[in-house]
């Protein structure tokens, strides 16, 4: 099934705006509703006190301007999608994003991976990190400045023999036209990897399989995705994603779906 409700957090930055065009293309395929979320930051010690005190009308004006600017993106793309804005106050935006996603029953969160200085290739911003640690829905993390994609048609799904869940593959089967099942392992584990890939590919018509040898699995995954010109990498993630998976989010030059 196509995505029905897509949540896009915004902090009014250029990086947050950057991901919006990708979200429009995804939403168009299923006539989804786009929910834009702005979290007004409050102080941790005083949750009801804004970190940047200002008259409520000033915040409302800025939020309305942002909504209209993003709606312009929709009109420019000739998409007649429903859009609305949700405004909340919280000391930790990431936690509030997850809370709102559950409340509105979002089935996708699209978020930029920039930090406070937009150095997306060096670290994942604290807000994005908070969302990735306990995602209530699949999270499409898009690095600021990468080439925009027109679809999620060609997807790389890394797999390994120790996996107990294949949620990323299940999602890829519903969304992608071409799936690459990729395993990175040492040569001595090749026979085990081949058997696993045959088993998984049997349930994915037309799936392509690949085994890559290398000392750095994350680097090999990113390199392979670039080689086949993939539109996205789909990753399984536990409640707290490993540093290795975060490295893929940091360095991939295509969107990364964390499921």
N, C-alpha and C positions, 0 to 999 in steps of 0.2 A: 504494500500500500504506500502511496506517496505521503510525504510529511503533511500534516494538517495544521499544526500551529508551531511557528518558529519564533523563538525568543532571541532577541539581539540586544545585549547590554550596550549602552553607550555612555562614554564620559565626555562627549563632545570633541574628542580628539580626531586628528586625521586618520589615525590607525583604526579607530572604531568605525569611522565612515568607510574606510577601505573595504571592510568585509561585507558591507551592505549589498554591493552589487552581486557578490557571489550568492548571498542569501536570496536575492530576488530571483536569480536563475533557478535555484533549487525550488523555491516556492512556486514558480510558474508551472512546474511540471505537475503539481497537484492542486493548484488553486488554493494554496495555504494562506492562513492569516499570519501576518507578521506583527509581533508584539515587541515594541521598542521599550526597553527598560532603562530608566535613569535612576541611580541611587544617589541621593544627596548624602554626602559623608557627614557623620556626626562624630563627636569625641567619644573615645572608648570609656573614659571616666564619667562622661555625662552624655549618655545615649540620646537625650532629647535636645542637646545643644549642637548646632551645626558647626563644623570645623571652619567654615567660611561664612560667618554671620552676614546676612543680608535680608532685605525685605522680601517677603514671600513673592511679591509681584515680580521681582527681578528674576528669581528662579523660574517662575511660571513663564515669563517672557522668553528666557533662554531655552526652556524646554519646548515651547511652542515653535520657536524658530528652528530648533533641531528637527522637530517632527516634520515641519514643512519642507525643510531641506532634504530630508530622507524621502519624503513622499515625492519630491521632484525626481529623485533617482528612479522611482517606480514609474512615473509618467514618461521619463526619458527612455526607459526600457520597453515602453508600450505595454506595460503590464497593468492589468486592472485588479491588483491585489488589495485585500483589506489590510489596513494598517491602523494601529492604535498605540498610544503611549501609556505606560504605567510608571508612576513615580513613587518611590519609597525613600525612607530615611533609615540609615543604619550605619554603625561604626565600621562594619566589615562588609564591603560590597559583595565579595564572593559568596559569603553565606546567604546574603539577601537574594542574590541571583538564583541560587539553588532553591531557596524557599519559594520565590515567585514561580519558578519553573514547575514546581510541584503543584502550586495553587492553580495555575492556569492549564495544567496538564499539557505542557509543551512536549513535543516529541522530538525536538531538535533545538540545541543551543548553538548559536554561531558567535564566536568571540575572537578578538584579535589577541595575539600572543605577546604584544608589546609590554614593556615595563614602563615605569614612570618617565623614562627618557627615550622611549621608542627604540631601544637597542635590542630589537627582536632576536637577532642572531646570537646574542650572548646570554640572555636569560629569559625565563618566562615570568611575566608580571605576577605580582602577588594575588591580584584578583583572579586571573586565569588559573593560577595554581589552586586557589581555594575551590574553584568550580570543578577542576579536574580531580580533586581528592575525593569528592563524593558526588559524582554526577547523577542527577535524577533523570537524565535523558542523555542520549548520545550528544557529544560535544564536538563540533567542527571547529578546530583551532586553525586560524589562518595567520600566517606570518605577514606582518606589514611589509609592503613593497614587492611581494612576489608577483609573478605574472598571473593575471586573472584567468580563471578557467570558465568555460561555457557550460560545463556539465560535470557530473561525477560518473562518467561512462566507463572509464578504464581505471580499475582500482587494484592496488597491491595489498594483499592480506598476509602479513608475516605469521607463520605458524611454527610450533616446535613440539617435540614429542611429549613434553611435560605438561602440556595444556590440558585443563579439565573443562574449559568452557570455550565455545566458539561463537560467542555473540557477535563479534565483529564480522565473521564470515556469514552468519545468518543475515545480518543487516546488508552486507554487500550483495548477497544473493537477491535481495529485494530491490536494490537501488541501482546496481551496476549492470552494464551490458557485457563487459569483459573483465574477468577476475583472474589475477595472477596470484597463485598460492606460492609463497616464497619461504624457503627454509635456509637458514645460515647455520652450518655445522662443520665440524672437522671431517676429514676424509674417512676416518674410521667409523663414523656414524652414518655413512651414506646409505647403507642398506636399510637401516631403520627409518631414515628420512624418506626414502623412496616408497617404502610400504605405507607410511603414514600419508604421504601425498596422494598415493593411488586411492586410498580409502576415502580421503576427503574429497578428491576430485570426482569420485563416483557419484556424489550427491550434488555436484555443481556442473550441469551441462555446459560444455565448451570451456571449462576452466583450463588455464595454462599453469604448468608447474615448473618450478625452478629450484635448484639447489646451488647455493653459493658457499664457497669456502673462504674464510677470513677470520682474523683475530678480533675484529671489531664489528659485531653484528649490526649495531645501529648505523655505522658508516656504510656497511654493505647494503642495508635495506634502503637507505637514502640514495645510494649510487644506483641500485637496480631500478628504483622508481623513476629516476631521471633517465636512465637508459631506455626504458620502454615508454617514456613520455606519459606516465600515469597522471590521472587527474587528482588522485588522492591516495593516501595510505590509511587503511582501516586497522586500528589497534584494539586488542582486548586490554582491559585494564581492571585491576582490582580496585578496592576503595581508595587505596593510596598508590598511585602509579610510581613505578620504580624510576630511579635516576636514568636508567637506560632508555626507558620510553620517553622520558622528558627530553632526552638528548635528540630523539627523533623529531619531537615537536619543535625543538629549538632550531634544528639545522635543515629540516626538510624544506625544499623550495616549492612544495605543493601543500595544499591543505591536509591536515591530519584529523581523521575522525577517531575519537576515543569513545569506546563503547563499554 
